[in-house]
Amino acid sequence: MHMNMHRFRARVFLRSISLCKSKWHQHHGAQIHFSQNRTSTGPGFVEFETEPSMQMQVLKALCSGERKKASDLLLDFGSRTHSLTADDFLHIFKYCARSPDPLFVMEIRRFMELKGVSMNIICSSLMIEALCKGGCLEEAFHVMDSLGGSQCLYPVLPLYNSLLGSCTKMQSLIQANKCLDIMEKKIVGRSEVTYTELLKMENLGLQPSCHTYNGIIKAAVSHGNVGDAIGVLKKMQQKKLKPNDSTLATLSITCSKALQLDLAEAFLNQISECLYPHPYNALLASCDELNQPERAVQVFAKMKQKKVLPNIRTCELLFSLFGVVNAPYEDSDILSQVDAAKRINAIQKDMATNGIKHSHLSIKNILKALGEEGMIRELIQYLHLAENLFIYQNPSSGTHMYNTVLHYLVEAKESDMAIAVFKKMKLCGCNPDSETYNIMIDCCTIIQSYRSACLLISMMIRKGFCPVICTYTAIIKILLEDDNFDEALNLLKQVKLDGIQPDVLLFNTVLKQACYKERIDVIEFIVELMHREKVPPDPRTCGYVFSAYVNSGFHSTAIEALQVLSLRMISEDGNILGEEKKFVNEFILSEDLSAESQILKLFEDSEDELAVGLLNLRWCAIAGFPICESADQSLWARRLEGKRF
């Protein structure tokens, strides 16, 4: 590699000699004067009074036209001097830039490379100037290509201007645009200077080509500066230049990733010909993430209209988008299941037409869609397909697929089928993970087998997986079904001892059964424990506690408890005396008939707890009960806080 590099450099040097030969003879047709004691501003005069002897001798030889002597002096100095820096050649570079002398500047560069002397920005700038003035633009492009990375772009920017200026003086727009294309590569490192550079080009009288604009847009996009890219795009439109399809595709993909779907689709629609589905896939992925299947239908229709062939990624996204009909708005029914089956079959038919084979993700998305629709028979059929395609050849790849199937079987309360799938999973060499064990422990709540759950926990621990909050929730649920509240509460304490933070789902599991069994003592214990653990209640918490008191005939306490829990849903400290004070007048005590409609709008913003809390308090006020603005004011809350559980 080292040898090849020197050969390449030699070729560059020889080419520079041929390119610059005529310019050199033209220049040396004129007489060059030399003075050792005084300085002149003329291009051939150099001040030597303070120069080191090596540079003085080389410069004297150059000014006298003794090229061979200058070269010999340079080589002789290199053999006698062990440590050299770029500064040892600085004034020679200055002379070459003023003269100009592109031939000798290339000789210096080759000499420095052989001696391992690194160029600095000043010497590089002077070298570029010498090459440009000498008409060796191709060589100047080669030098520029080795400079101007992301860390040193700003010092190098004047060199671009030097190149552009030379191109302009020589009326060489072809060379100028080549220069702008070097520049595009460097701007990738610091895309924020693109506007600056466009202005410099225009000030020099250059008109950047369409290709140049496209390169600058891509450079800006590569660093996430979409705003800058769009600014350059507008400049193109003002000049009636059309961006190429690859630039539009890049912009569309970037906007899709930023979830700017309108902008992404607008760029996508401007593409005249798209040979690859990547920009469409990016937009489909964003539609999937934002749950906008309606827009995805339009995107896929345009893809088909423009005859863009899908790939496996397209199909994976289509299964995710269209495999489920109603989620998350409605439960599945027979009609939605039939519709889902049609969609899945249609996508698979398209795959067969285009010769696309299933991937792990496409099968996983189908399994998820079938599970969401409750299509258990089809779920098992596609599991068999996954086993034949992937799992039997590579058992480790099947864990996630089995977990998906097991989850939906347990959700559908198909415990026998889930147990059979779990056994088959282990037999085919697919190792269960923590998620698998927790799903099967949850399955034990269906068959009401505390013993099986304990065996699974034992297996889980032996495999190196620690119980998590959902593990305890499932075990406690089994104990509560047997009315074993004492053991369930002991296990609840163990959760804290194990350093696991309890969540509202765990507490609601206990509250639900305590409400059903009218265990007020357990209800009050859990409510206070939630308060001490700073776990805010949710609407289900309010419902279980309220119903428990009502069922036991404690109606006033039920209202008071409902208010306290609602306040704790609205505010972390359980009061609306501070910033939330506006809720009292605007929503809770307001006589305006539109107050409830305004509260219901909070559901649209996913502020369910706030909306339910406000509705509960408003209902209490309408029923004629005094509103408690702070949980600390409640006698019920203070009584629970003072109890020793």
DOTORTI-719802 format. One record per residue (C-alpha): residue in three letters; y, z negated, x. Coordinates in steps of 0.02 Angstrom, whole numbers, padded with zeros to 5 digits, always signed. Layout:
REM DOTORTI-719802
ALAYZX ...
//
This chain:
REM DOTORTI-719802
MET+00000+00000+00000 HIS+00118-00044+00145 MET+00087+00124+00227 ASN+00114+00218+00064 MET+00279+00129+00038 HIS+00342+00187+00210 ARG+00288+00365+00173 PHE+00383+00359+00009 ARG+00539+00295+00096 ALA+00524+00429+00228 ARG+00514+00564+00094 VAL+00670+00493+00010 PHE+00761+00491+00176 LEU+00713+00670+00221 ARG+00762+00730+00048 SER+00931+00645+00069 ILE+00957+00741+00232 SER+00928+00907+00146 LEU+01040+00862+00000 CYS+01182+00795+00106 LYS+01179+00918+00252 SER+01311+01035+00186 LYS+01427+00893+00141 TRP+01409+00819+00316 HIS+01459+00981+00402 GLN+01606+01005+00286 HIS+01668+00831+00327 HIS+01649+00843+00515 GLY+01744+01008+00520 ALA+01899+00900+00525 GLN+01954+00803+00680 ILE+01921+00616+00675 HIS+02040+00504+00771 PHE+01992+00339+00848 SER+02101+00193+00897 GLN+02037+00030+00970 ASN+02194-00073+00956 ARG+02275-00031+00788 THR+02229-00012+00606 SER+02269+00134+00491 THR+02233+00165+00309 GLY+02166+00338+00347 PRO+01981+00365+00311 GLY+01938+00392+00493 PHE+02025+00240+00566 VAL+01936+00075+00590 GLU+01999-00086+00666 PHE+01887-00150+00806 GLU+01985-00292+00884 THR+01880-00428+00801 GLU+01717-00332+00779 PRO+01555-00379+00867 SER+01515-00262+01013 MET+01361-00186+00928 GLN+01457-00131+00774 MET+01604-00074+00883 GLN+01492+00036+00990 VAL+01401+00112+00842 LEU+01564+00144+00750 LYS+01644+00219+00906 ALA+01499+00338+00924 LEU+01507+00388+00740 CYS+01694+00418+00745 SER+01671+00524+00901 GLY+01542+00630+00813 GLU+01402+00569+00927 ARG+01270+00546+00793 LYS+01121+00535+00908 LYS+01207+00406+01016 ALA+01247+00300+00863 SER+01065+00308+00811 ASP+01004+00261+00985 LEU+01126+00115+00994 LEU+01062+00056+00825 LEU+00881+00061+00882 ASP+00922-00020+01047 PHE+01013-00161+00960 GLY+00865-00188+00844 SER+00745-00204+00991 ARG+00855-00334+01077 THR+00903-00438+00925 HIS+00774-00542+00835 SER+00868-00605+00682 LEU+00978-00486+00584 THR+01069-00502+00418 ALA+01159-00380+00305 ASP+01325-00442+00374 ASP+01280-00368+00545 PHE+01295-00197+00464 LEU+01439-00229+00345 HIS+01576-00136+00438 ILE+01463+00012+00474 PHE+01434+00022+00286 LYS+01622+00014+00259 TYR+01648+00159+00378 CYS+01512+00262+00293 ALA+01591+00230+00123 ARG+01765+00283+00181 SER+01711+00437+00278 PRO+01598+00466+00179 ASP+01439+00475+00282 PRO+01288+00475+00163 LEU+01169+00531+00301 PHE+01198+00384+00416 VAL+01203+00259+00274 MET+01026+00311+00228 GLU+00976+00293+00410 ILE+01046+00116+00411 ARG+00951+00075+00253 ARG+00788+00139+00328 PHE+00819+00040+00486 MET+00854-00120+00387 GLU+00695-00097+00287 LEU+00592-00076+00445 LYS+00669-00235+00516 GLY+00647-00331+00353 VAL+00834-00357+00328 SER+00880-00382+00145 MET+01027-00289+00069 ASN+01163-00391-00014 ILE+01274-00339-00159 ILE+01422-00291-00048 CYS+01320-00178+00066 SER+01232-00103-00085 SER+01399-00064-00166 LEU+01464+00019-00008 MET+01303+00118+00008 ILE+01317+00180-00170 GLU+01497+00230-00138 ALA+01448+00327+00018 LEU+01309+00419-00072 CYS+01415+00459-00224 LYS+01563+00523-00123 GLY+01444+00624-00017 GLY+01369+00705-00171 CYS+01197+00627-00150 LEU+01183+00571-00329 GLU+00994+00579-00335 GLU+00982+00458-00189 ALA+01113+00347-00272 PHE+01000+00341-00427 HIS+00854+00286-00318 VAL+00959+00145-00243 MET+01020+00091-00414 ASP+00843+00084-00477 SER+00806-00054-00352 LEU+00958-00156-00404 GLY+01036-00233-00556 GLY+00898-00342-00630 SER+00935-00474-00760 GLN+00991-00600-00628 CYS+01113-00487-00535 LEU+01174-00364-00665 TYR+01355-00420-00672 PRO+01389-00395-00484 VAL+01306-00223-00495 LEU+01407-00161-00644 PRO+01546-00091-00532 LEU+01412+00019-00451 TYR+01379+00100-00618 ASN+01563+00140-00631 SER+01557+00218-00457 LEU+01411+00328-00508 LEU+01491+00376-00672 GLY+01656+00415-00587 SER+01572+00529-00462 CYS+01477+00618-00599 THR+01638+00644-00695 LYS+01733+00714-00545 MET+01590+00834-00513 GLN+01588+00880-00699 SER+01403+00843-00704 LEU+01361+00778-00878 ILE+01175+00798-00843 GLN+01187+00683-00694 ALA+01300+00566-00793 ASN+01173+00547-00931 LYS+01039+00515-00801 CYS+01149+00378-00733 LEU+01168+00305-00906 ASP+00976+00308-00924 ILE+00961+00196-00759 MET+01087+00087-00837 GLU+00984+00070-00998 LYS+00842-00005-00898 LYS+00958-00130-00816 ILE+01042-00175-00980 VAL+00873-00231-01046 GLY+00898-00382-00934 ARG+01068-00427-01007 SER+01088-00337-01172 GLU+01249-00428-01217 VAL+01351-00314-01101 THR+01305-00154-01195 TYR+01470-00140-01288 THR+01567-00164-01130 GLU+01471-00025-01047 LEU+01494+00098-01191 LEU+01683+00071-01179 LYS+01678+00103-00991 MET+01585+00266-01019 GLU+01711+00325-01148 ASN+01858+00274-01038 LEU+01786+00383-00900 GLY+01782+00529-01022 LEU+01594+00529-01040 GLN+01506+00552-01206 PRO+01342+00454-01202 SER+01197+00557-01266 CYS+01095+00515-01420 HIS+00956+00465-01301 THR+01072+00342-01215 TYR+01123+00261-01379 ASN+00941+00243-01430 GLY+00899+00160-01265 ILE+01042+00036-01281 ILE+00991-00009-01460 LYS+00813-00043-01403 ALA+00879-00147-01257 ALA+00981-00256-01375 VAL+00837-00274-01498 SER+00717-00325-01360 HIS+00825-00479-01333 GLY+00844-00519-01517 ASN+01025-00458-01528 VAL+01001-00365-01691 GLY+01186-00379-01732 ASP+01233-00290-01571 ALA+01101-00157-01604 ILE+01170-00124-01778 GLY+01346-00114-01703 VAL+01288+00023-01584 LEU+01199+00108-01729 LYS+01363+00113-01827 LYS+01447+00191-01676 MET+01314+00326-01676 GLN+01345+00358-01860 GLN+01532+00375-01828 LYS+01491+00510-01700 LYS+01368+00588-01824 LEU+01221+00554-01710 LYS+01055+00512-01791 PRO+00944+00378-01710 ASN+00769+00437-01671 ASP+00620+00378-01771 SER+00557+00259-01638 THR+00726+00169-01636 LEU+00727+00153-01825 ALA+00548+00088-01819 THR+00597-00041-01688 LEU+00744-00100-01794 SER+00636-00109-01951 ILE+00501-00211-01863 THR+00630-00331-01792 CYS+00712-00357-01961 SER+00542-00384-02043 LYS+00501-00520-01917 ALA+00669-00601-01956 LEU+00623-00591-02143 GLN+00773-00478-02178 LEU+00672-00371-02297 ASP+00813-00267-02372 LEU+00874-00214-02201 ALA+00697-00184-02138 GLU+00657-00073-02287 ALA+00821+00022-02269 PHE+00780+00067-02087 LEU+00602+00111-02136 ASN+00663+00232-02270 GLN+00768+00326-02140 ILE+00617+00368-02033 SER+00581+00553-02054 GLU+00407+00551-01979 CYS+00303+00398-01936 LEU+00136+00428-01851 TYR+00087+00245-01841 PRO+00081+00110-01976 HIS+00158-00030-01870 PRO+00331-00037-01955 TYR+00248-00034-02126 ASN+00128-00171-02073 ALA+00272-00280-02013 LEU+00359-00263-02182 LEU+00197-00295-02277 ALA+00170-00453-02172 SER+00344-00516-02219 CYS+00310-00480-02403 ASP+00150-00581-02386 GLU+00240-00725-02302 LEU+00376-00730-02435 ASN+00251-00701-02576 GLN+00331-00539-02636 PRO+00184-00429-02689 GLU+00296-00323-02801 ARG+00397-00264-02651 ALA+00236-00239-02553 VAL+00175-00117-02688 GLN+00330-00010-02660 VAL+00309-00016-02471 PHE+00127+00036-02481 ALA+00171+00176-02604 LYS+00299+00246-02481 MET+00171+00234-02343 LYS+00050+00339-02445 GLN+00188+00460-02495 LYS+00232+00494-02313 LYS+00046+00511-02273 VAL+00047+00371-02145 LEU-00133+00324-02112 PRO-00172+00137-02127 ASN-00262+00038-01994 ILE-00364-00122-02005 ARG-00205-00228-01999 THR-00141-00137-02153 CYS-00302-00176-02245 GLU-00300-00358-02192 LEU-00126-00376-02266 LEU-00172-00283-02425 PHE-00318-00401-02457 SER-00203-00549-02431 LEU-00067-00479-02543 PHE-00168-00404-02686 GLY-00334-00494-02683 VAL-00263-00634-02791 VAL-00183-00585-02956 ASN-00096-00737-03026 ALA-00077-00865-02887 PRO+00024-00972-02872 TYR+00091-00960-03049 GLU-00062-00967-03162 ASP-00245-01014-03157 SER-00371-00874-03145 ASP-00461-00810-03298 ILE-00586-00673-03338 LEU-00451-00538-03349 SER-00374-00585-03182 GLN-00546-00588-03101 VAL-00583-00411-03162 ASP-00413-00353-03098 ALA-00440-00436-02928 ALA-00611-00354-02911 LYS-00533-00183-02946 ARG-00399-00208-02815 ILE-00522-00264-02682 ASN-00636-00116-02718 ALA-00489+00005-02710 ILE-00436-00060-02538 GLN-00615-00050-02475 LYS-00630+00129-02539 ASP-00472+00173-02442 MET-00549+00093-02287 ALA-00705+00200-02305 THR-00601+00358-02327 ASN-00505+00323-02166 GLY-00655+00262-02068 ILE-00589+00085-02050 LYS-00715-00055-02021 HIS-00694-00235-02074 SER-00623-00365-01955 HIS-00645-00554-01957 LEU-00475-00571-02040 SER-00505-00440-02173 ILE-00667-00527-02227 LYS-00582-00697-02218 ASN-00441-00635-02331 ILE-00566-00567-02456 LEU-00660-00733-02458 LYS-00497-00826-02487 ALA-00446-00708-02628 LEU-00615-00725-02715 GLY-00609-00913-02695 GLU-00435-00924-02769 GLU-00493-00823-02919 GLY-00647-00932-02938 MET-00765-00784-02917 ILE-00911-00883-02845 ARG-01047-00750-02856 GLU-00939-00621-02765 LEU-00888-00756-02640 ILE-01070-00780-02589 GLN-01098-00592-02581 TYR-00957-00567-02458 LEU-01017-00716-02357 HIS-01182-00624-02335 LEU-01083-00470-02280 ALA-00988-00576-02153 GLU-01152-00647-02088 ASN-01226-00474-02062 LEU-01069-00401-01984 PHE-01014-00544-01871 ILE-01095-00714-01885 TYR-01276-00675-01839 GLN-01219-00582-01682 ASN-01092-00716-01635 PRO-01121-00882-01728 SER-00967-00965-01654 SER-00858-00840-01746 GLY-00920-00896-01916 THR-00857-01076-01926 HIS-00693-01032-02008 MET-00776-00913-02131 TYR-00904-01045-02182 ASN-00764-01172-02202 THR-00670-01055-02318 VAL-00824-01031-02428 LEU-00869-01217-02427 HIS-00691-01265-02476 TYR-00692-01155-02631 LEU-00870-01205-02679 VAL-00820-01389-02675 GLU-00659-01350-02769 ALA-00765-01264-02902 LYS-00881-01417-02902 GLU-01028-01307-02848 SER-01103-01449-02746 ASP-01283-01383-02736 MET-01223-01214-02674 ALA-01107-01297-02548 ILE-01250-01403-02478 ALA-01359-01246-02462 VAL-01222-01152-02370 PHE-01192-01302-02255 LYS-01377-01308-02209 LYS-01381-01120-02177 MET-01227-01135-02070 LYS-01315-01256-01953 LEU-01478-01157-01952 CYS-01393-00997-01892 GLY-01316-01090-01745 CYS-01139-01101-01812 ASN-01069-01270-01762 PRO-00975-01369-01896 ASP-00803-01432-01847 SER-00694-01574-01912 GLU-00640-01471-02062 THR-00821-01434-02107 TYR-00870-01617-02107 ASN-00719-01667-02211 ILE-00756-01533-02340 MET-00936-01594-02355 ILE-00880-01776-02367 ASP-00768-01721-02510 CYS-00922-01638-02585 CYS-01004-01809-02589 THR-00873-01863-02717 ILE-00949-01734-02836 ILE-01127-01797-02817 GLN-01066-01978-02805 SER-01165-02015-02647 TYR-01084-02147-02537 ARG-01238-02146-02425 SER-01225-01958-02392 ALA-01041-01976-02353 CYS-01078-02113-02226 LEU-01212-02005-02145 LEU-01088-01862-02129 ILE-00959-01977-02051 SER-01090-02036-01926 MET-01133-01855-01882 MET-00949-01815-01869 ILE-00914-01956-01747 ARG-01067-01912-01641 LYS-00998-01734-01624 GLY-00834-01805-01560 PHE-00729-01786-01718 CYS-00629-01936-01778 PRO-00605-01974-01963 VAL-00435-01923-02030 ILE-00337-01971-02185 CYS-00431-01850-02299 THR-00596-01926-02238 TYR-00543-02098-02297 THR-00474-02026-02460 ALA-00644-01950-02502 ILE-00740-02110-02460 ILE-00620-02219-02560 LYS-00635-02100-02705 ILE-00825-02122-02707 LEU-00809-02312-02701 LEU-00684-02312-02844 GLU-00799-02207-02952 ASP-00924-02351-02936 ASP-00786-02475-02981 ASN-00800-02548-02806 PHE-00614-02587-02793 ASP-00638-02728-02666 GLU-00726-02617-02539 ALA-00602-02476-02572 LEU-00454-02590-02536 ASN-00540-02655-02378 LEU-00561-02475-02321 LEU-00378-02446-02361 LYS-00333-02586-02241 GLN-00448-02507-02111 VAL-00344-02348-02118 LYS-00195-02445-02052 LEU-00300-02533-01919 ASP-00362-02364-01857 GLY-00182-02311-01829 ILE-00186-02179-01967 GLN-00029-02157-02072 PRO-00077-02162-02257 ASP-00005-02029-02371 VAL+00039-02022-02555 LEU-00124-01931-02598 LEU-00226-02077-02533 PHE-00125-02204-02634 ASN-00129-02094-02790 THR-00319-02087-02778 VAL-00325-02275-02798 LEU-00187-02280-02931 LYS-00275-02150-03037 GLN-00436-02250-03050 ALA-00342-02416-03068 CYS-00244-02340-03214 TYR-00405-02281-03296 LYS-00485-02453-03276 GLU-00322-02545-03322 ARG-00321-02641-03158 ILE-00139-02697-03156 ASP-00172-02806-03004 VAL-00227-02655-02903 ILE-00080-02552-02970 GLU+00046-02681-02910 PHE-00041-02703-02742 ILE-00035-02515-02708 VAL+00147-02496-02765 GLU+00205-02634-02648 LEU+00096-02568-02505 MET+00177-02397-02525 HIS+00348-02477-02518 ARG+00305-02575-02360 GLU+00228-02421-02276 LYS+00381-02318-02328 VAL+00276-02189-02418 PRO+00386-02117-02558 PRO+00306-02097-02729 ASP+00284-01929-02813 PRO+00278-01881-02998 ARG+00093-01925-03010 THR+00127-02099-02941 CYS+00256-02126-03079 GLY+00135-02063-03211 TYR-00011-02175-03158 VAL+00095-02333-03146 PHE+00189-02302-03308 SER+00029-02263-03404 ALA-00060-02417-03335 TYR+00075-02535-03402 VAL+00088-02444-03569 ASN-00101-02446-03593 SER-00098-02633-03561 GLY+00044-02660-03686 PHE+00182-02701-03558 HIS+00310-02574-03620 SER+00468-02651-03547 THR+00383-02670-03378 ALA+00326-02489-03389 ILE+00507-02431-03410 GLU+00567-02542-03268 ALA+00429-02482-03152 LEU+00466-02301-03197 GLN+00648-02325-03151 VAL+00608-02407-02984 LEU+00484-02272-02933 SER+00603-02135-02990 LEU+00742-02209-02884 ARG+00626-02213-02734 MET+00586-02029-02763 ILE+00771-01984-02767 SER+00830-02091-02622 GLU+00743-02156-02468 ASP+00817-02331-02491 GLY+00787-02331-02678 ASN+00967-02332-02739 ILE+01097-02210-02805 LEU+01248-02315-02761 GLY+01303-02206-02616 GLU+01313-02017-02607 GLU+01189-02000-02750 LYS+01309-02093-02867 LYS+01361-01924-02936 PHE+01187-01906-03011 VAL+01223-02048-03133 ASN+01372-01965-03217 GLU+01325-01782-03195 PHE+01143-01790-03246 ILE+01080-01959-03304 LEU+01217-02022-03420 SER+01297-01855-03461 GLU+01311-01810-03646 ASP+01322-01626-03602 LEU+01174-01535-03679 SER+01161-01424-03524 ALA+01126-01573-03409 GLU+00939-01556-03426 SER+00947-01369-03393 GLN+01041-01405-03232 ILE+00908-01531-03181 LEU+00771-01405-03216 LYS+00855-01282-03096 LEU+00808-01402-02956 PHE+00627-01349-02980 GLU+00677-01173-02928 ASP+00735-01244-02761 SER+00569-01338-02739 GLU+00656-01506-02761 ASP+00521-01567-02879 GLU+00533-01753-02839 LEU+00722-01754-02864 ALA+00708-01660-03028 VAL+00569-01771-03099 GLY+00661-01929-03044 LEU+00821-01875-03132 LEU+00728-01825-03290 ASN+00638-01994-03294 LEU+00800-02090-03278 ARG+00887-01981-03407 TRP+00742-02009-03527 CYS+00758-02198-03502 ALA+00944-02188-03538 ILE+00918-02084-03696 ALA+00787-02210-03753 GLY+00922-02345-03744 PHE+00867-02439-03589 PRO+00998-02497-03464 ILE+00995-02393-03305 CYS+00954-02482-03143 GLU+01050-02398-03001 SER+00955-02486-02861 ALA+00773-02537-02843 ASP+00835-02700-02764 GLN+00913-02749-02931 SER+00744-02740-03019 LEU+00660-02906-03058 TRP+00493-02814-03061 ALA+00518-02743-02886 ARG+00575-02913-02819 ARG+00424-02997-02898 LEU+00305-02876-02811 GLU+00395-02898-02647 GLY+00374-03086-02657 LYS+00189-03082-02701 ARG+00057-03120-02569 PHE-00075-02985-02583 
//
